[in-house]
Each structure stands twice: as C-alpha cells, then as structure tokens.
C-alpha cells in the first residue's frame, strides 16, 4: 500500500479540520476533539496487524558502545589478550581506522556477572540493568551497514546511510498519528555527561524529510526553557498571542486558497501546536511534581538535563500520548581511555534505563511501550596496542542491543557472535530487521508501508528483504 503525503484529499481534510483556527480549537475541545487531534490521525487505518505496542521509547547511546564491556562476554578473547589477532578474521575486511595495521586481541576490560532467572551474563558495570534482565530481550547478533558515526546514525535512524530520508520516529508518527493533545507526536532529547567533548548530534537525525514537516521530531531541552522561543516576551499575554496566531492562520488559509501548497497546512498545524505547547510543556518539564521516591528511583535532580531526568521525562511524555520518544546520550566513542571513560557512561545510564522499565511496568505501561537501547554500531575485539591501554574502533559486523516491553519476550538472549566477538554468527539481525520488528509490534506491515518519492516506493525498511525477528516476540 502506498501513502502519499501530498494528496489534495488529505490537504482538504486537514484544512477543513483546522478551518476555524483557535476559535475552533476552543469549541472542539469542549466537544472532546480538537482540530489537532483530528489532524493527528495517521494514514494507516485500520491497522493491518494486532497492535502490541502503542509507543516507542528509543534510548540511543551515541558513539557506539562496546559490546565487550556491556552485553557480550568473550572468555576466549580474554584468554588471547595481547596476542596477534588471527588474520583469518580480518583479512579483506572493512576495518575503519585499523586498515593495514598490526592488530592485537583486546580482552573485555571489566568482569561479567550473571543476572536473572536464566543467569544471563552482562558486564558488572550495569547492575541495575541486570536487575531487570528478566524484562529484557538481549540481542547479541545485531549488525549494521555503516562504519562511521554520521552514516551509522543515519542508517539506524532512517534505514539509509545518506541524508534525506525520514527518521523512524517520523515514519511512525506519520503512519499512526499521535495520541498527545498538546504535544508533538515525536520528541527528541539529548544529554551529555561531564568529561570529554562529545561528537555532535545533527537535527537531520530526526527529520521528516519528504514526509510533511509536522511529523518531524521536536527537540526538548533538559535545562532552561524546554523549547527555545516558546515563552512569550514580557507584557505579551496569552490572549494577544492567540489573536496573533488566529490572524496569521487566517492569512495562511487565504493564501493557500490561491496557491494550493500542502506545506501551508503544516504551518497552520505547527502554529496551533506551538500555542498549545506554551501551556503544556512547562508543566511536563517540571519534574518537581514527581514524588521523592520516583526521583530517587531514576537518580535525577529536576532540571539537571541528565539522561536520568530525560528518562523520567520520557515516561511523562509516554503517559501523555506521545508516539515516539528518542533519547540520545553522547560520548560513547571510546577509541582511547576505555577503562577510564566507559564506567562514567555506565553510571550515567544504567540506573535510569532500569528505572524507566520498572516505572513503566508498575504503571501498567510496559506491555504496550516498546523500549529499545542501542548505539549506532559496535566495537572491534582488537586494537593497535598489545599493552591493554587502548580503546576500541568502529565495527559493523557485531553489536549488542536490547529491547523491553511492547510484546517482546523478556529474559531471553537472541543470537551470538564468534569466539572472539568479531562477527555475528547465529540468528544474525540487521537494522532493517529491527525496524521491521518495531513496525510489526506497532501494528504496521513494514513491506506495505511506503511513500512514493522520486518515482520509487520509499520505506523505512528498504528493499533488501527485511524480516520481522519473530523469535523474540511473546
């Protein structure tokens, strides 16, 4: 099935719902349905599959966390520490910064411990995640096509290595719409721990590309105003702002009557959403309304902009009907100082990641919320040093991620890598497979969800034969 974001029928329906601007919003809210709610209905209805997940919270560990210091124990690699990496693994392979270098096996730098009913081994740096391992599906056989940061982020987010494709959050928002009354359907938050200067995260990672602009991600700030320029300047009242917006939208509708530009409908919707967000976002972002036990569960301080605070905000966004929530935590790029820096990233994310699962579960929301923890690629089992002081380089043939909730089995390990962790060898998964599984749990057939773009049917899962990872589904 092909869905056109630019059909005149969609445009007329959208403008009809918005035809009275703010006045209609006030009237419709009394009737229980605002124009934004009507406009937020997705293009896929009815859903072709049973919907196990209503929303997604995607935790992005930006920089590429090492699977050998997180979720993939390798005793054989530890035994071979400092020895030459067997050429049979690497000959003729794409090796990022290691091409043509002498390579040495690099042992896992921290011990692994067993957790949960199945005694799943994960790194001792993540005891809180270990405490909820029975709710987690750990995939040790994930692979990706990209080997450098920006293309790898693009591939993980959009299914393509080049810019110009919609992000997964935009696809989901477009397909399903949003249940949030006064918030965007796709929200992004970025956090950074103290220490080294991390690599930037570009806004194109949450772009809607050729989908209508209203489906793109909206970034919320962790400190200060949650959204820049959302607060009215001094002495401008909410009534004045409403009158200005109504006048602007009236002009936009009159202009659209002549030019028939579908982006004008997007502009009208964005003005109305921004107006409603002026009231809803400050209350959302004020974590002081949470009880002390919840703040201690996440280990956060209101307004500190930490990953922990963003995890708590993610739960609050999910409660309010936001469809896709993506959190980035930066500085997992450990080419050096792996032993010194990775424990810091673990402390910044371990407790909050587990708290999010516990909190969703105790509120009865984990069953229909799909939580994903992933970087953009994995790390090499070898380095250019035999002294044990180096970090690890980019690697696309093996990485570990985990999922929880949303109809995914808990307490299971899916797939495996070879003895040295160089490549996935059992139940190999691709990024497109991951996207297909996510869409499947949301009730969407990934192979039938496409948009005509430049004469081709574009879709999140590409055309390479993505498959749903059915072994991990409950």
C-alpha positions in Angstrom: 0.0 0.0 0.0 1.4 3.4 -1.0 0.6 6.5 1.1 1.0 9.9 -0.5 1.7 12.8 2.0 0.7 15.3 -0.6 -2.7 14.2 -1.8 -5.3 17.0 -2.3 -7.8 14.9 -0.4 -5.6 14.9 2.7 -5.0 18.6 2.3 -8.7 19.4 2.1 -9.5 17.2 5.1 -6.7 18.7 7.1 -7.7 22.3 6.3 -11.3 21.5 7.0 -10.4 20.4 10.4 -8.4 23.5 11.0 -10.6 26.0 9.2 -11.6 28.0 12.2 -8.2 28.3 13.8 -8.0 28.9 17.6 -11.7 29.6 17.9 -12.5 26.1 16.5 -9.9 24.6 18.8 -11.7 26.1 21.8 -15.1 24.9 20.6 -13.8 21.4 19.6 -12.1 20.9 22.9 -15.5 21.3 24.6 -16.7 18.5 22.3 -13.8 16.3 23.3 -11.8 16.5 20.0 -9.5 19.3 18.9 -8.5 20.0 15.3 -5.0 19.0 16.2 -6.3 15.6 17.3 -8.2 15.2 14.1 -5.2 16.2 12.1 -3.0 13.8 14.1 -4.8 10.7 12.8 -2.3 8.6 11.0 -2.6 7.4 7.4 -2.8 3.7 8.3 -6.3 2.9 9.5 -7.4 0.3 10.2 -4.1 -1.2 11.3 -3.4 -4.4 9.3 -1.8 -6.2 12.3 -2.6 -6.6 16.0 -1.0 -3.7 17.8 1.1 -4.9 20.7 3.0 -1.6 21.2 1.3 1.8 21.2 4.5 3.8 21.5 8.3 3.6 21.3 11.0 4.9 23.6 14.4 4.6 21.9 17.5 5.1 24.1 20.4 5.9 21.8 23.9 5.5 23.2 25.6 7.8 20.7 29.2 7.0 19.8 29.0 3.2 19.6 29.1 1.4 23.0 31.5 -1.6 23.1 29.6 -4.9 23.4 32.6 -6.4 25.1 32.2 -4.0 28.1 28.4 -4.2 28.1 26.5 -7.3 27.0 28.7 -9.8 25.1 31.1 -11.8 27.3 34.1 -13.4 25.5 36.3 -15.6 27.6 38.3 -16.8 24.6 39.1 -13.1 23.7 40.2 -12.6 27.3 42.5 -15.6 27.1 44.1 -14.3 24.0 44.6 -10.8 25.3 47.8 -9.2 23.8 48.2 -11.9 21.1 48.1 -11.1 17.4 44.5 -11.1 16.1 44.2 -14.1 13.8 44.3 -12.9 10.2 41.5 -15.3 9.3 39.1 -13.0 11.0 40.2 -9.7 9.4 41.7 -10.4 6.0 40.0 -8.3 3.3 37.6 -6.8 5.8 36.4 -3.2 6.2 38.2 -2.0 9.4 37.6 1.7 9.8 40.8 3.2 11.3 42.6 -0.2 11.5 43.2 -0.9 7.8 46.8 -2.2 7.3 47.7 -2.0 11.0 49.2 -4.8 13.2 46.3 -5.9 15.4 46.2 -7.5 18.8 43.3 -9.2 20.7 41.9 -6.8 23.3 40.2 -8.5 26.3 37.0 -7.3 27.9 38.1 -4.8 30.4 35.6 -5.5 33.2 34.2 -8.7 34.6 30.8 -10.1 33.7 28.2 -11.2 36.2 25.1 -13.4 36.0 21.6 -11.9 36.5 18.0 -13.1 36.4 16.3 -16.4 36.2 18.3 -17.5 33.2 21.7 -16.3 34.7 22.3 -14.0 31.7 25.8 -12.6 31.7 26.3 -8.9 31.3 29.1 -6.5 32.4 29.3 -5.8 36.1 29.2 -2.0 35.2 25.4 -2.4 34.6 24.0 -3.9 37.8 20.7 -2.0 37.5 20.0 -3.3 34.0 21.0 -6.7 35.4 18.3 -6.3 38.0 15.6 -6.0 35.3 17.2 -8.5 32.8 14.1 -10.8 33.1 12.1 -8.0 31.4 14.8 -7.6 28.6 15.4 -9.3 25.3 19.1 -9.0 24.7 20.2 -9.3 21.0 23.9 -10.1 20.6 23.9 -10.7 16.9 22.9 -7.2 15.6 24.8 -5.9 12.5 24.8 -2.7 10.6 25.9 -1.5 7.1 27.7 1.7 8.2 31.1 2.0 9.9 31.5 5.8 10.6 29.4 7.8 13.0 27.2 10.0 10.9 26.3 7.5 8.3 25.7 4.9 11.0 23.4 7.2 12.9 21.5 7.9 9.6 21.3 4.2 8.9 20.0 3.4 12.4 17.5 6.3 12.3 16.3 6.2 8.7 17.3 2.9 7.2 19.6 4.7 4.7 23.2 6.0 5.1 22.6 9.2 3.2 20.7 12.2 4.5 17.3 13.0 3.0 15.2 10.1 4.3 12.6 10.3 7.1 13.6 9.1 10.5 11.9 6.2 12.1 10.1 8.5 14.5 8.7 10.5 11.6 7.6 7.3 9.8 5.7 6.1 13.0 4.2 9.5 13.6 3.0 9.7 10.0 1.6 6.2 10.0 -0.1 6.1 13.3 -0.6 9.8 14.3 -0.3 10.9 17.9 -2.5 10.5 20.9 -1.0 13.6 22.5 -3.4 16.5 22.7 -0.9 19.4 23.3 2.4 17.9 22.4 4.3 16.7 19.3 3.9 13.1 18.3 7.7 12.7 18.1 10.0 14.2 20.8 13.8 14.1 21.0 16.1 14.8 24.0 19.9 14.9 24.1 22.1 14.6 27.2 25.8 14.7 27.8 27.8 13.6 30.8 30.8 15.6 32.2 34.1 15.0 30.6 35.3 15.0 27.0 33.7 17.0 24.3 31.3 14.6 22.5 30.6 14.4 18.8 27.6 16.5 17.7 24.2 15.0 17.0 22.6 16.7 14.0 18.9 17.5 13.8 18.7 15.7 10.5 18.7 12.5 12.5 15.0 13.3 13.5 14.0 14.9 10.2 10.7 14.1 8.4 12.5 14.6 5.0 9.9 14.2 2.3 7.1 13.5 4.7 5.1 16.5 5.9 7.0 18.7 8.3 4.6 18.3 11.1 5.9 14.7 11.6 9.5 15.6 12.3 10.9 15.3 15.8 10.8 18.2 18.2 13.8 18.6 20.5 13.1 19.4 24.2 16.0 20.9 26.1 16.9 19.5 29.5 17.9 22.8 31.0 16.2 26.2 31.0 13.2 26.5 28.6 12.3 23.1 27.3 11.7 24.5 23.9 13.5 27.6 22.6 11.5 30.7 22.0 8.3 29.1 23.3 7.9 31.6 26.1 6.1 34.8 25.3 8.2 38.0 25.7 7.3 40.3 28.6 3.9 42.0 28.6 2.6 39.8 25.8 -0.5 38.0 27.1 -1.8 34.6 26.1 -4.9 36.3 24.7 -2.7 38.6 22.5 -0.7 35.6 21.3 -3.9 33.7 20.4 -5.2 36.7 18.4 -2.0 37.0 16.5 -1.9 33.3 15.7 -5.6 33.4 14.5 -4.8 36.3 12.2 -1.7 34.6 10.9 -3.6 31.3 10.2 -6.4 33.2 8.5 -3.8 34.8 6.1 -2.3 31.4 5.6 -5.6 29.8 4.7 -6.4 32.7 2.3 -3.0 32.3 0.6 -3.5 28.5 0.3 -6.8 29.1 -1.5 -4.7 30.6 -4.3 -1.5 28.5 -4.3 -2.7 25.1 -3.0 0.5 24.4 -1.1 0.2 21.4 1.3 3.0 22.9 3.4 0.7 25.7 4.4 -1.5 23.2 6.2 1.7 22.1 8.1 2.4 25.7 9.0 -1.1 26.2 10.4 -0.9 23.0 12.5 2.6 24.0 13.8 1.4 27.4 14.9 -1.5 25.8 16.7 0.7 23.1 18.3 3.2 25.7 19.4 0.4 27.8 21.0 -0.8 24.7 22.9 2.7 23.7 23.9 3.2 27.1 25.6 0.8 25.8 28.3 1.6 22.1 28.3 5.4 21.9 28.1 6.3 23.9 31.2 4.1 21.5 33.3 5.5 18.5 31.5 9.1 19.5 32.1 8.6 20.4 35.8 9.8 17.2 37.5 9.2 18.7 40.9 5.7 17.3 40.8 7.1 13.8 40.9 7.3 12.3 44.4 10.7 11.8 46.0 10.6 8.0 45.7 10.3 8.3 41.9 13.2 10.9 41.7 15.3 8.5 43.7 14.4 5.6 41.5 15.8 7.4 38.5 18.6 9.1 40.4 17.9 12.5 39.0 17.6 16.1 40.1 14.8 18.2 38.4 16.2 20.5 35.7 19.7 18.9 35.6 19.5 17.9 32.0 20.8 14.5 32.7 20.0 11.2 30.9 18.2 10.2 34.1 16.0 13.3 34.0 15.3 12.7 30.3 14.3 9.1 31.1 11.7 10.4 33.6 10.5 12.9 31.1 10.2 10.1 28.6 7.8 8.3 30.9 5.8 11.5 31.3 5.7 12.0 27.6 4.5 8.4 27.1 1.7 9.0 29.6 0.5 12.0 27.6 0.3 10.1 24.4 3.5 11.0 22.6 4.0 8.2 20.0 7.8 8.2 19.6 10.3 9.4 22.1 14.1 9.2 21.4 16.8 9.9 23.9 20.4 10.5 22.9 23.2 10.1 25.4 26.5 11.1 23.9 30.2 10.3 24.4 30.3 6.5 23.9 33.1 6.9 21.3 36.0 5.2 23.1 39.0 4.9 20.8 41.1 5.6 23.9 40.7 5.7 27.7 38.1 2.9 27.5 38.8 1.8 31.1 38.6 5.3 32.4 35.6 6.7 30.4 33.2 3.8 29.9 32.4 3.4 33.6 31.3 7.0 33.7 28.8 6.4 30.8 27.6 3.3 32.6 26.9 5.3 35.8 25.1 7.9 33.9 22.7 5.5 32.1 22.5 2.2 34.0 20.2 3.2 36.8 17.9 5.4 34.8 17.5 2.8 32.0 16.4 0.2 34.5 14.2 2.7 36.4 12.4 3.5 33.2 11.5 -0.2 32.8 10.5 -0.5 36.4 8.4 2.7 36.3 6.6 1.7 33.1 5.9 -1.7 34.5 4.5 -0.6 37.8 2.2 1.8 36.0 0.9 -0.9 33.6 2.6 0.7 30.6 5.4 -1.6 29.8 3.2 -4.1 28.0 2.3 -1.5 25.3 5.5 0.5 25.3 8.5 -0.8 23.3 11.8 0.3 24.8 15.0 0.0 22.7 18.6 0.5 23.9 21.1 0.7 21.0 24.2 2.6 19.7 24.9 3.2 16.0 27.4 0.3 15.7 29.6 -2.0 17.7 33.3 -2.0 18.6 36.3 -4.2 17.5 37.7 -7.1 19.6 41.2 -6.0 18.6 43.3 -2.8 18.8 46.6 -1.5 17.6 48.2 -1.9 21.0 49.2 -5.1 22.9 49.6 -3.2 26.2 45.9 -3.2 27.1 45.7 0.6 27.3 43.9 1.4 24.0 40.2 1.7 23.3 38.3 0.0 20.5 37.5 1.1 17.0 34.3 1.2 14.9 32.8 -2.1 13.9 29.7 -3.1 12.0 29.8 -6.9 12.0 28.7 -7.3 15.6 26.9 -5.2 18.2 24.6 -5.8 21.2 21.3 -4.1 21.8 18.3 -4.8 24.0 14.5 -4.4 23.9 11.9 -4.5 26.5 8.1 -4.4 26.6 5.8 -3.9 23.7 5.1 -7.6 23.2 8.8 -8.6 23.2 9.9 -11.6 25.3 11.8 -10.8 28.5 14.7 -12.8 29.9 15.9 -14.1 26.6 19.2 -13.8 24.7 18.9 -13.8 20.9 21.8 -14.7 18.6 25.5 -14.9 19.2 28.9 -13.9 17.9 32.0 -16.0 17.2 34.5 -16.9 19.9 36.3 -13.5 19.6 33.2 -11.5 19.0 34.3 -10.3 15.6 31.1 -11.2 13.7 27.6 -12.3 14.4 27.2 -15.9 13.6 23.9 -17.1 15.0 20.5 -15.6 14.2 22.0 -12.6 12.6 19.9 -9.4 12.7 20.1 -6.3 10.6 19.0 -2.7 11.3 16.2 -3.2 8.7 15.1 -6.3 10.6 15.0 -4.2 13.8 12.8 -1.6 12.1 10.5 -4.2 10.6 10.0 -5.7 14.1 9.3 -2.4 15.6 6.7 -1.6 13.0 5.2 -5.1 13.3 4.7 -4.6 17.1 3.0 -1.2 16.3 0.6 -2.9 14.1 2.2 -1.9 10.7 3.2 -4.2 7.9 6.7 -2.9 7.1 6.7 -4.1 3.5 3.4 -2.4 2.7 4.2 0.9 4.4 5.7 3.1 1.7 5.6 6.6 0.2 6.2 7.5 -3.4 9.4 9.6 -3.6 11.2 10.5 -6.8 9.4 7.8 -8.7 10.1 5.0 -6.2 8.3 3.4 -3.3 10.4 4.5 -0.3 10.1 2.8 3.0 11.9 2.7 6.4 13.0 -1.0 6.0 14.4 -0.6 2.5 14.0 -3.1 -0.3 16.7 -5.7 0.7 14.2 -8.2 2.2 13.9 -7.1 5.9 12.2 -9.6 8.2 10.4 -9.5 11.5 12.6 -11.0 14.2 9.8 -13.3 15.3 11.9 -15.4 17.7 11.9 -12.6 20.2 8.2 -11.9 20.2 6.0 -13.0 23.1 
